């Protein structure tokens, strides 16, 4: 809004009003009940106008209190000359990535030097310029990324890629995926057997890494490719439960099996997410593939018809033993299908993180690696 007092300081306006009235500064101080030195300092521009002073001046001199505050703020701002280029650079890099958390995790050097930090970010994100929108590279012929990634998810993906590329590995062959999934399903029946996953994946040409999620990212897993013969899977083990780990792993295996370009899967801990009205077809297929690989659909449907809606632990255990699967994974699927409430029978879902990270290339939970070490 234009003002009659644009380009004028509060001191200029007060002097004009005092001249109109034939007042001295002492007169004004007496009228508004303020010390003369305070009034003089406001006129000289050495003291800011407080809301209390603005209200008093408004009554005494007939100018709205908000206008006094505006004039005072304009005067203060005119004397400030920030380094706009420096501020813009700092703002840009913090929009690109969660700098402080990445430094705490050892992904970036803990430096206050802006030029060095920008160089670190270029190296981390494998780019020559930080001006461009950052994207996770897709080394596949089929499709594009399923959804845009936020800065925390993007940083997590790049860290997973850094770790994965250090793993020496043979050629991936599509024909090996089905036998691999059968072997993985066998391991899923026993929590401690998860320690064999990294070696089994490596033997079948798939890099496997674990990267603890960044706060707020809610990433559970990702599948991506270095080239058309070099897939990789990363998991966060954000939810330390047997059902979540195996569902996430099988979900990402489905993406590899179908040669999906890249999948970054978030909020797969079903109780935490709002169920979307429609998931991407590619994600629905991966969900279905993961679920039925672990628990054959016809077997689960038969169990639900026979036992539901009351699912006692002995019945779940008996069913799990019959199909050679861990009861915790049965519980997870019953929860997801709404047959039992989330949280019900959670004591049947053991933790699994310690087993997995005992053998997997891992970044997180005190196992961080220094910049440049990979």
Secondary structure, DSSP 8 states (H G I E B T S, - for coil): ---TTTT--HHHHHHHHHHHHT--HHHHHHHHT--HHHHHHHHHTSS---HHHHHHHHHHHS--HHHHHHHHHHHHHHT----HHHHHHHHHHHHHS-HHHHHHTTSS-----HHHHHHHHHHHHT-S-SSS--------SS---SS---HHHHHHHHHHHHHHTTS------GGGHHHHHHHHHHHHTSGGGGGGHHHHHHHTTEEEEEE---TTT-EEEEEEEEETTEEEEEE---S--HHHHHHHHHHHHHHHHTT-S-EEEE--SGGGS---SS--HHHHHHHHHHHHHHS-HHHHHHHHHHHTT---HHHHHHHHHHHT--HHHHHHHHHHTTSS-TTTTGGGS---HHHHHTTSEEE-TT----TT--
